[in-house]
Amino acid sequence: MSKICQVTGKKVVVGNNVSHSKRRTKRRFYPNLFKKKFYLPEEDRWISLTVSAAGIRTINKKGLTNALKEAKEKGFVTNI
């Protein structure tokens, strides 16, 4: 499964490891992702999302339906 948050769209970014001698080698920075179930009371069902820690905070702040609506508009969520 791809390492992309379904609420915020955070994904893997590429950077450098920098040693003491300043030699640079490529590395990847991964988002802090969780597979989490949320309850949708409007549809009376549970949905499973891959969300980052920031995505969980967004859902807590805005509510699940508003967060999903914004994610669908931005194209992060397709099959819910």
For each residue, the residues with C-beta under 8 A, 3 or more apart:
1: 50
2: 11
3: 11 12 30 31 33
4: 9 10 11 31 50 76
5: 8 9 10 11 31 33 50 51 52 54 55 76
6: 49 50 51 55 71 76 77
7: 49 51 52 55 58 59 67 68 71 76 77
8: 5 51 52 54 55 58 71 76
9: 4 5 71 74 76
10: 4 5 31 52 54 55
11: 2 3 4 5 31
12: 3 28 29 30 31
13: 28 29
14: 26 27 28 29
15: 26 27 28 29
16: 24 25 26 27
17: 24 25 26 27
18: 22 23 24
19: 22 23 24 25
20:
21:
22: 18 19
23: 18 19
24: 16 17 18 19
25: 16 17 19
26: 14 15 16 17
27: 14 15 16 17
28: 12 13 14 15
29: 12 13 14 15
30: 3 12 33
31: 3 4 5 10 11 12 52
32: 52 53 54
33: 3 5 30 50 51 52
34: 50 51 52 53 56
35: 48 49 50
36: 48 49 50 51 56
37: 46 47 48 49
38: 46 47 48 49 59 64
39: 45 46 64
40: 43 44 45 46 47 64 65
41: 44
42: 65
43: 40
44: 40 41
45: 39 40
46: 37 38 39 40
47: 37 38 40 80
48: 35 36 37 38
49: 6 7 35 36 37 38 55 77 80
50: 1 4 5 6 33 34 35 36
51: 5 6 7 8 33 34 36 55 56 59
52: 5 7 8 10 31 32 33 34 55 56
53: 32 34 56 57
54: 5 8 10 32 57 58
55: 5 6 7 8 10 49 51 52 58 59 67
56: 34 36 51 52 53 59 60
57: 53 54 60 61
58: 7 8 54 55 61 62 67
59: 7 38 51 55 56 62 63 64 67
60: 56 57
61: 57 58
62: 58 59 66 67 70
63: 59 66 67
64: 38 39 40 59 67 68
65: 40 42 68 69
66: 62 63 69 70
67: 7 55 58 59 62 63 64 70 71
68: 7 64 65 71 72 77 80
69: 65 66 72 73
70: 62 66 67 73 74
71: 6 7 8 9 67 68 74 76 77
72: 68 69 75 76 77 78 80
73: 69 70
74: 9 70 71
75: 72 78
76: 4 5 6 7 8 9 71 72
77: 6 7 49 68 71 72 80
78: 72 75
79:
80: 47 49 68 72 77
